[in-house]
């Protein structure tokens, strides 16, 4: 991003005004919400050399449904417009005009690059009462192979991913 914004921190969340409708769109309609929650991570706020002087690196993410055959090219275009409109409205300047380099990840690319089921960041949906019982264990039948992250035990989100790493590390060094 060309320029800097002192109002932004390392982690920034711009919540949907219609949070319930956002999740209804994701899980029931398998589409994007008209007012998505937008997460903006700016690592150059903490590690200055992650971006050239006078610039910032933004990682922007919204909630998206898993891939079930939707038109992802249309979704990407629509999502980009919604995100830019929302950030421009909130920040008070044209965010699009500051973009110098842009790349995207969508469920199609996530699935093809990571073999993640339906392109889900956190693995299979955990919205069912028994979902935790179906998560993959942290260990493998292959000696020395361990699994860590949001799609294995105990689940998604940074705290649970860190706990996953702690469990796998404990297994590796023999602590139970």
N, C-alpha and C positions, 0 to 999 in steps of 0.2 A: 504494500500500500504506500502510495506516495503521500508523505506527510505523517504527522503523529497526532494522537488525540489524548491529551492528558486526563480526560475523564474516564478513559478505559483503563482497566487493570489487567492483570494476568488472566483472570477468568471473569467473564461477563455473561449474564443471562438476561435476555429480554423476553419476559413471559408473554404468552398469549393472553389476550383479554377474555378469551373463550376457551379456557383450559379443558373443560369437559368436552366441548365440541371438537377440540383438537384430537383427543384420544378416541372419540367416537369415529372420526374420519379415518384414523389410522387402523383401528382394529375391526370396525364394522364395515366401512366402505372400502377399506384398503386403498385410500387415496390420501392426498395432502390436505391439510387444514388451510382454510383461507387466511387464518391468522396464526402462523406457526410460532412456537417458542424458538428463539434464535440464541444459540450459544456462540460466543466469540472468544477464542483463546488467542492471546497475544504474547507469545513466549519472549519476544524481544523486550517486553517490559521488565523481565527478570534477567535475561541473558542478552545484553545489548548487541552482541555480534551475530545474533540470529537474523538481523536485518541491517541493511546499509544505514549509515547515519542519515537522519532526517526522514526515515521510513519505518514502517512496522510490518510485521508478518502476521496476518490474521488467518486463523483456522476457524471457519464458520460452519456450524452444524445445526441441522434441524432434525426433528423426529420424522421418520419416514416409515411407511409400511414395508414389510418384507416383500420380496419379489414373488408375485403370483401371476405374472404375465401382463402386468400393466404396461402402458406406453411410457417408458422411462425417459425417452427423449422429450416428450411433452412435459412430463413431471419435472424434469431438470429445468426446462425453460420457464415453466410456471413458478417453480420454487425460487429460481434466481430473481425473477421479477418481485415476488412477494418479499423475499429477504431484503433486496435492495430498497424497495419502497419503505419497509418497516424501519430499517436502519437509518435511511435518509430522513424519515420523519422524526425519529427519536434523536438523532445526532445533529440534525439541523444543517447538513451539507450533503452534496451529491457524493455518496459513497462510490457509485459506479465510476465516476470520473477520476477517482484516486486509485483504482485497480491497475496495477502494472503487469502482474502475472496472475493467472487464474488456472486452477486445476480442480477437478471434481472427483468425488467417489460417490457412487450410488450403489444400490443393492446388486445390480448386475456386475459392476466392477469388483465390488467386495467379494461376491460369490466366485468370480473367475480368478481372482488373485489369491484368495485364502481358502477356497472350498467351503466357506461358511454356508450353512444351510439357508437357502433362499436369500442370501446376502445379508443375513442378520448379524449385526455387530456383537450381540450378546448370545448368539446361538438360538435354539428353539425358544419360542415364546414361554415366558414364565408367569403367565397370567392365570394359570390353572392352579387350584389348591394343591395338587400333587406334583407340580412341575419340579420342585426341588428334588424329588426322589428319582427323576429321570435324567438329572445332570450327570455328565461323565465324571468318573472319579479322577483324582489328581495323579494316580499311578497307572501304569500300563502292565500288561503281561510281559512286555519286552523289558528286560532288566536294564535299569538306568534311564528309562524314558518316563518323563513326568509331564503333566499337563497343568498349565496355569492360565488363568484369564477368566473373562466374563462368561464363556460358554461352558465352563466346567464348575465343579463344586467349589465354593458355595454359591456363585452366581455373579451377575453383572453389577457394574458400578465400581468406582475406584476403591472404596473400602473393602468390598468383597473380593476384588481382584488381588488386592494386597494380602488379604487373608488367604486366598488361594495360593499365592506365592509362599507364604509362611508355612502352609500345610505341606506343600510339595518340598520345600527346603527341609522341613522336619523329617519328612519321609526319606529324603536323600541322605541326610546325615544320621539317620537312625533314631531320631527322637519321636516319640509318639505322644 
